[in-house]
Amino acid sequence: MNAVLIEEEHFLHAGLRVLLGSETALRPFSGAAETGQPLWLQMALHNAGPQPLRLLRWNTPFEGAWWGSFFTLWRQGRQLAYRGPRIKRAITAGEQDYLLLPAGSRCEAALELGRVFDLSRPGHYRLRPQLVLHDVRRAGAGPALPGAGWQALSLPVSPLQFSLAAPLG
């Protein structure tokens, strides 16, 4: 995970990984997975600072659904099209749009990649994250005015690579 300094006193670590399995039983894989198997993109956040943080969930796996792509994906050097829903939001966010991350805690969320990208062909895949938390603040600091005073944070997360092979048999 990569660390990010927030307001000189808070550290937020972020990481991504691709996993196999079902939503309730995710597991890492090594080598190549087979096409047709569910692949999940899991995001983890860790608040290593002394204060709880409020993070705007928009355009992250913490929303619980795909509402836009927060990375680019290539197969064999060709960029794949995002085929999922896109949402256009008003510049207002309510408390339900925020994730509370207590000091010292870690949280994870995952979304299935095959729902929004064509993973039906074997090959080498490369995923380049473009993760931005649109508002990050200390819990208890009070809400920002809609669209004004937001403290956006780009999360430096390394690219991921994985391979898919044709099913055996």
C-alpha atoms as an extended CHARMM CRD file, in Angstrom:
* protein
*
       169  EXT
         1         1  MET       CA              0.0000000000        0.0000000000        0.0000000000  PROA      1               0.0000000000
         2         2  ASN       CA              1.1120000000        3.5440000000       -0.6830000000  PROA      2               0.0000000000
         3         3  ALA       CA              0.8880000000        6.2440000000        2.0040000000  PROA      3               0.0000000000
         4         4  VAL       CA             -0.5450000000        9.7220000000        1.5490000000  PROA      4               0.0000000000
         5         5  LEU       CA             -0.1000000000       12.5850000000        4.0010000000  PROA      5               0.0000000000
         6         6  ILE       CA             -3.3080000000       14.5030000000        4.7690000000  PROA      6               0.0000000000
         7         7  GLU       CA             -3.1970000000       17.8670000000        6.5480000000  PROA      7               0.0000000000
         8         8  GLU       CA              0.3300000000       17.0780000000        7.7870000000  PROA      8               0.0000000000
         9         9  GLU       CA             -0.9820000000       14.7800000000       10.5470000000  PROA      9               0.0000000000
        10        10  HSD       CA             -3.0460000000       12.0090000000        8.9660000000  PROA      10              0.0000000000
        11        11  PHE       CA             -1.8410000000        9.1040000000        6.8970000000  PROA      11              0.0000000000
        12        12  LEU       CA             -4.1090000000        7.2330000000        4.5360000000  PROA      12              0.0000000000
        13        13  HSD       CA             -2.8270000000        4.0810000000        2.8510000000  PROA      13              0.0000000000
        14        14  ALA       CA             -4.5660000000        2.7260000000       -0.2470000000  PROA      14              0.0000000000
        15        15  GLY       CA             -4.1660000000       -0.4830000000       -2.1860000000  PROA      15              0.0000000000
        16        16  LEU       CA             -5.8270000000       -2.4410000000       -4.9880000000  PROA      16              0.0000000000
        17        17  ARG       CA             -5.7070000000       -6.1240000000       -5.8990000000  PROA      17              0.0000000000
        18        18  VAL       CA             -7.4930000000       -8.4890000000       -8.2580000000  PROA      18              0.0000000000
        19        19  LEU       CA             -9.1250000000      -11.5280000000       -6.6390000000  PROA      19              0.0000000000
        20        20  LEU       CA            -11.0350000000      -14.6470000000       -7.7090000000  PROA      20              0.0000000000
        21        21  GLY       CA            -14.1890000000      -16.1210000000       -6.2470000000  PROA      21              0.0000000000
        22        22  SER       CA            -17.6020000000      -14.9990000000       -5.1060000000  PROA      22              0.0000000000
        23        23  GLU       CA            -18.4710000000      -11.8340000000       -3.2460000000  PROA      23              0.0000000000
        24        24  THR       CA            -18.4720000000      -13.7460000000        0.0460000000  PROA      24              0.0000000000
        25        25  ALA       CA            -15.3510000000      -15.8640000000       -0.6100000000  PROA      25              0.0000000000
        26        26  LEU       CA            -12.6780000000      -13.8380000000       -2.3830000000  PROA      26              0.0000000000
        27        27  ARG       CA             -9.1910000000      -15.2990000000       -2.7270000000  PROA      27              0.0000000000
        28        28  PRO       CA             -5.9040000000      -14.2480000000       -4.3280000000  PROA      28              0.0000000000
        29        29  PHE       CA             -4.6100000000      -16.1430000000       -7.3280000000  PROA      29              0.0000000000
        30        30  SER       CA             -1.1770000000      -16.6440000000       -8.8090000000  PROA      30              0.0000000000
        31        31  GLY       CA             -0.3830000000      -17.3230000000      -12.4240000000  PROA      31              0.0000000000
        32        32  ALA       CA             -3.3400000000      -17.1010000000      -14.7750000000  PROA      32              0.0000000000
        33        33  ALA       CA             -7.0220000000      -17.3570000000      -13.9770000000  PROA      33              0.0000000000
        34        34  GLU       CA             -9.3990000000      -18.8190000000      -16.5480000000  PROA      34              0.0000000000
        35        35  THR       CA            -11.6960000000      -16.6380000000      -18.6280000000  PROA      35              0.0000000000
        36        36  GLY       CA            -15.2480000000      -16.9290000000      -17.3810000000  PROA      36              0.0000000000
        37        37  GLN       CA            -14.2360000000      -16.9550000000      -13.7150000000  PROA      37              0.0000000000
        38        38  PRO       CA            -15.4770000000      -13.9790000000      -11.6840000000  PROA      38              0.0000000000
        39        39  LEU       CA            -12.6510000000      -11.5060000000      -11.0720000000  PROA      39              0.0000000000
        40        40  TRP       CA            -13.0150000000       -8.8420000000       -8.4220000000  PROA      40              0.0000000000
        41        41  LEU       CA            -11.1740000000       -5.5660000000       -7.9350000000  PROA      41              0.0000000000
        42        42  GLN       CA            -10.6870000000       -5.0050000000       -4.2050000000  PROA      42              0.0000000000
        43        43  MET       CA             -9.7540000000       -1.6410000000       -2.7310000000  PROA      43              0.0000000000
        44        44  ALA       CA             -8.3600000000       -1.3420000000        0.7820000000  PROA      44              0.0000000000
        45        45  LEU       CA             -7.9590000000        1.8300000000        2.8100000000  PROA      45              0.0000000000
        46        46  HSD       CA             -6.0700000000        2.1180000000        6.0960000000  PROA      46              0.0000000000
        47        47  ASN       CA             -6.1460000000        5.1790000000        8.3180000000  PROA      47              0.0000000000
        48        48  ALA       CA             -2.7490000000        5.0970000000       10.0220000000  PROA      48              0.0000000000
        49        49  GLY       CA             -3.2490000000        8.5290000000       11.5660000000  PROA      49              0.0000000000
        50        50  PRO       CA             -4.4300000000        9.5080000000       15.0580000000  PROA      50              0.0000000000
        51        51  GLN       CA             -7.7610000000       11.0450000000       13.9390000000  PROA      51              0.0000000000
        52        52  PRO       CA            -10.8730000000        9.4700000000       12.3470000000  PROA      52              0.0000000000
        53        53  LEU       CA            -11.4520000000       10.4760000000        8.7210000000  PROA      53              0.0000000000
        54        54  ARG       CA            -14.5680000000       11.0370000000        6.5900000000  PROA      54              0.0000000000
        55        55  LEU       CA            -14.0650000000        9.9830000000        2.9700000000  PROA      55              0.0000000000
        56        56  LEU       CA            -16.4540000000       10.6830000000        0.0990000000  PROA      56              0.0000000000
        57        57  ARG       CA            -17.2490000000        7.2510000000       -1.4370000000  PROA      57              0.0000000000
        58        58  TRP       CA            -18.0370000000        8.5210000000       -4.9340000000  PROA      58              0.0000000000
        59        59  ASN       CA            -16.3710000000        6.6070000000       -7.7980000000  PROA      59              0.0000000000
        60        60  THR       CA            -14.7400000000        3.9980000000       -5.5460000000  PROA      60              0.0000000000
        61        61  PRO       CA            -15.7050000000        0.3930000000       -4.7090000000  PROA      61              0.0000000000
        62        62  PHE       CA            -17.0290000000        1.7470000000       -1.4020000000  PROA      62              0.0000000000
        63        63  GLU       CA            -20.1520000000        2.9310000000       -3.2370000000  PROA      63              0.0000000000
        64        64  GLY       CA            -21.1130000000       -0.7320000000       -3.6430000000  PROA      64              0.0000000000
        65        65  ALA       CA            -21.7420000000       -0.4940000000       -7.3930000000  PROA      65              0.0000000000
        66        66  TRP       CA            -20.0840000000        0.6460000000      -10.6070000000  PROA      66              0.0000000000
        67        67  TRP       CA            -21.0130000000        4.2680000000      -11.4000000000  PROA      67              0.0000000000
        68        68  GLY       CA            -17.9980000000        5.0760000000      -13.5650000000  PROA      68              0.0000000000
        69        69  SER       CA            -14.4940000000        3.8180000000      -14.1340000000  PROA      69              0.0000000000
        70        70  PHE       CA            -11.6900000000        4.8160000000      -11.7930000000  PROA      70              0.0000000000
        71        71  PHE       CA             -8.9790000000        3.0710000000      -13.8110000000  PROA      71              0.0000000000
        72        72  THR       CA             -8.0360000000        2.1130000000      -17.3480000000  PROA      72              0.0000000000
        73        73  LEU       CA             -7.6800000000       -1.5210000000      -18.3920000000  PROA      73              0.0000000000
        74        74  TRP       CA             -5.6700000000       -2.9200000000      -21.3060000000  PROA      74              0.0000000000
        75        75  ARG       CA             -5.5210000000       -6.4220000000      -22.8020000000  PROA      75              0.0000000000
        76        76  GLN       CA             -2.4470000000       -7.2060000000      -24.8990000000  PROA      76              0.0000000000
        77        77  GLY       CA             -1.6600000000       -3.4730000000      -25.0880000000  PROA      77              0.0000000000
        78        78  ARG       CA             -5.1510000000       -2.4000000000      -26.2910000000  PROA      78              0.0000000000
        79        79  GLN       CA             -7.3510000000       -0.2980000000      -24.0310000000  PROA      79              0.0000000000
        80        80  LEU       CA            -10.6870000000       -1.9060000000      -23.1800000000  PROA      80              0.0000000000
        81        81  ALA       CA            -13.9110000000        0.0910000000      -23.1490000000  PROA      81              0.0000000000
        82        82  TYR       CA            -15.7620000000        0.6030000000      -19.8910000000  PROA      82              0.0000000000
        83        83  ARG       CA            -19.2660000000       -0.8640000000      -20.4350000000  PROA      83              0.0000000000
        84        84  GLY       CA            -20.8890000000        0.0480000000      -17.1480000000  PROA      84              0.0000000000
        85        85  PRO       CA            -23.2500000000        2.7620000000      -15.9790000000  PROA      85              0.0000000000
        86        86  ARG       CA            -22.0890000000        6.3280000000      -15.5430000000  PROA      86              0.0000000000
        87        87  ILE       CA            -23.6620000000        8.7070000000      -13.1250000000  PROA      87              0.0000000000
        88        88  LYS       CA            -23.7200000000       12.4800000000      -13.3110000000  PROA      88              0.0000000000
        89        89  ARG       CA            -24.1300000000       13.9720000000       -9.8730000000  PROA      89              0.0000000000
        90        90  ALA       CA            -25.1940000000       17.2630000000       -8.4770000000  PROA      90              0.0000000000
        91        91  ILE       CA            -22.4320000000       18.8260000000       -6.4400000000  PROA      91              0.0000000000
        92        92  THR       CA            -24.0860000000       17.9130000000       -3.1600000000  PROA      92              0.0000000000
        93        93  ALA       CA            -23.1460000000       15.0150000000       -0.9340000000  PROA      93              0.0000000000
        94        94  GLY       CA            -25.0310000000       13.8050000000        2.1130000000  PROA      94              0.0000000000
        95        95  GLU       CA            -23.7460000000       11.9600000000        5.1560000000  PROA      95              0.0000000000
        96        96  GLN       CA            -24.7160000000        8.6280000000        3.4910000000  PROA      96              0.0000000000
        97        97  ASP       CA            -22.1480000000        9.3860000000        0.7650000000  PROA      97              0.0000000000
        98        98  TYR       CA            -19.2800000000        9.3640000000        3.2710000000  PROA      98              0.0000000000
        99        99  LEU       CA            -17.3020000000        6.5270000000        4.7910000000  PROA      99              0.0000000000
       100       100  LEU       CA            -16.1220000000        6.9870000000        8.3750000000  PROA      100             0.0000000000
       101       101  LEU       CA            -12.6640000000        5.4660000000        8.8210000000  PROA      101             0.0000000000
       102       102  PRO       CA            -11.6350000000        5.4620000000       12.5060000000  PROA      102             0.0000000000
       103       103  ALA       CA             -7.9950000000        6.0100000000       13.4630000000  PROA      103             0.0000000000
       104       104  GLY       CA             -5.9650000000        2.8410000000       13.0260000000  PROA      104             0.0000000000
       105       105  SER       CA             -8.7150000000        1.0200000000       11.1350000000  PROA      105             0.0000000000
       106       106  ARG       CA             -8.8040000000       -0.6240000000        7.7430000000  PROA      106             0.0000000000
       107       107  CYS       CA            -11.7170000000       -1.2690000000        5.4000000000  PROA      107             0.0000000000
       108       108  GLU       CA            -12.0950000000       -3.1470000000        2.1090000000  PROA      108             0.0000000000
       109       109  ALA       CA            -14.6450000000       -3.1890000000       -0.6980000000  PROA      109             0.0000000000
       110       110  ALA       CA            -14.7450000000       -5.1140000000       -3.9730000000  PROA      110             0.0000000000
       111       111  LEU       CA            -16.5570000000       -4.8880000000       -7.3120000000  PROA      111             0.0000000000
       112       112  GLU       CA            -16.7290000000       -7.5250000000      -10.0520000000  PROA      112             0.0000000000
       113       113  LEU       CA            -14.6090000000       -6.4960000000      -13.0650000000  PROA      113             0.0000000000
       114       114  GLY       CA            -16.5260000000       -8.6120000000      -15.6090000000  PROA      114             0.0000000000
       115       115  ARG       CA            -19.6750000000       -6.5610000000      -15.0780000000  PROA      115             0.0000000000
       116       116  VAL       CA            -18.1200000000       -3.5320000000      -16.7600000000  PROA      116             0.0000000000
       117       117  PHE       CA            -15.1960000000       -4.8510000000      -18.8500000000  PROA      117             0.0000000000
       118       118  ASP       CA            -14.9810000000       -7.6230000000      -21.4400000000  PROA      118             0.0000000000
       119       119  LEU       CA            -12.8150000000      -10.2830000000      -19.7840000000  PROA      119             0.0000000000
       120       120  SER       CA            -13.8780000000      -13.0850000000      -22.1440000000  PROA      120             0.0000000000
       121       121  ARG       CA            -10.6100000000      -13.2700000000      -24.0690000000  PROA      121             0.0000000000
       122       122  PRO       CA             -7.3570000000      -14.8210000000      -22.8550000000  PROA      122             0.0000000000
       123       123  GLY       CA             -4.3510000000      -12.5640000000      -22.5720000000  PROA      123             0.0000000000
       124       124  HSD       CA             -2.2600000000      -10.3230000000      -20.3910000000  PROA      124             0.0000000000
       125       125  TYR       CA             -4.1830000000       -7.5050000000      -18.6870000000  PROA      125             0.0000000000
       126       126  ARG       CA             -2.8390000000       -4.2950000000      -17.1720000000  PROA      126             0.0000000000
       127       127  LEU       CA             -4.9090000000       -2.0720000000      -14.8950000000  PROA      127             0.0000000000
       128       128  ARG       CA             -3.8560000000        1.5290000000      -14.2080000000  PROA      128             0.0000000000
       129       129  PRO       CA             -5.7100000000        3.1450000000      -11.2690000000  PROA      129             0.0000000000
       130       130  GLN       CA             -6.8120000000        6.7680000000      -11.3130000000  PROA      130             0.0000000000
       131       131  LEU       CA             -8.1900000000        6.9460000000       -7.7920000000  PROA      131             0.0000000000
       132       132  VAL       CA             -9.3750000000       10.2340000000       -6.3690000000  PROA      132             0.0000000000
       133       133  LEU       CA            -11.2360000000       10.7140000000       -3.1230000000  PROA      133             0.0000000000
       134       134  HSD       CA            -13.2040000000       13.8780000000       -3.8720000000  PROA      134             0.0000000000
       135       135  ASP       CA            -13.4370000000       14.9360000000       -0.2300000000  PROA      135             0.0000000000
       136       136  VAL       CA            -11.2920000000       13.8050000000        2.7170000000  PROA      136             0.0000000000
       137       137  ARG       CA            -11.5520000000       15.4740000000        6.0990000000  PROA      137             0.0000000000
       138       138  ARG       CA            -11.2170000000       14.7890000000        9.7820000000  PROA      138             0.0000000000
       139       139  ALA       CA            -14.3980000000       13.3840000000       11.2820000000  PROA      139             0.0000000000
       140       140  GLY       CA            -16.1870000000       16.0610000000       13.2750000000  PROA      140             0.0000000000
       141       141  ALA       CA            -14.7560000000       18.8570000000       11.1300000000  PROA      141             0.0000000000
       142       142  GLY       CA            -18.2580000000       19.5660000000        9.7990000000  PROA      142             0.0000000000
       143       143  PRO       CA            -19.5870000000       19.2070000000        6.2820000000  PROA      143             0.0000000000
       144       144  ALA       CA            -18.1430000000       21.2170000000        3.4460000000  PROA      144             0.0000000000
       145       145  LEU       CA            -20.3990000000       23.4850000000        1.4430000000  PROA      145             0.0000000000
       146       146  PRO       CA            -21.7300000000       21.6710000000       -1.6170000000  PROA      146             0.0000000000
       147       147  GLY       CA            -18.8600000000       21.5400000000       -4.0960000000  PROA      147             0.0000000000
       148       148  ALA       CA            -16.9040000000       24.1990000000       -2.2250000000  PROA      148             0.0000000000
       149       149  GLY       CA            -14.2510000000       23.5360000000        0.3410000000  PROA      149             0.0000000000
       150       150  TRP       CA            -13.8760000000       19.8990000000       -0.6340000000  PROA      150             0.0000000000
       151       151  GLN       CA            -10.4180000000       18.4920000000        0.0040000000  PROA      151             0.0000000000
       152       152  ALA       CA             -9.7210000000       16.1370000000       -2.9040000000  PROA      152             0.0000000000
       153       153  LEU       CA             -6.9670000000       13.5820000000       -2.6210000000  PROA      153             0.0000000000
       154       154  SER       CA             -5.3810000000       11.5730000000       -5.4400000000  PROA      154             0.0000000000
       155       155  LEU       CA             -4.3060000000        8.1610000000       -4.2120000000  PROA      155             0.0000000000
       156       156  PRO       CA             -1.0050000000        6.9220000000       -5.6790000000  PROA      156             0.0000000000
       157       157  VAL       CA             -1.6960000000        3.2340000000       -6.3160000000  PROA      157             0.0000000000
       158       158  SER       CA              0.5940000000        1.0860000000       -8.4470000000  PROA      158             0.0000000000
       159       159  PRO       CA             -0.6810000000       -0.5350000000      -11.6610000000  PROA      159             0.0000000000
       160       160  LEU       CA             -1.7950000000       -4.1710000000      -11.5020000000  PROA      160             0.0000000000
       161       161  GLN       CA             -1.2020000000       -6.9720000000      -13.9770000000  PROA      161             0.0000000000
       162       162  PHE       CA             -2.9130000000      -10.3230000000      -14.3690000000  PROA      162             0.0000000000
       163       163  SER       CA             -3.3720000000      -12.9820000000      -17.0280000000  PROA      163             0.0000000000
       164       164  LEU       CA             -6.4130000000      -14.8860000000      -18.2110000000  PROA      164             0.0000000000
       165       165  ALA       CA             -6.1360000000      -18.2370000000      -19.9350000000  PROA      165             0.0000000000
       166       166  ALA       CA             -8.6700000000      -20.1800000000      -22.0020000000  PROA      166             0.0000000000
       167       167  PRO       CA            -10.5820000000      -22.7270000000      -19.9060000000  PROA      167             0.0000000000
       168       168  LEU       CA             -9.0890000000      -26.2070000000      -19.8880000000  PROA      168             0.0000000000
       169       169  GLY       CA            -11.0030000000      -29.0260000000      -21.4580000000  PROA      169             0.0000000000
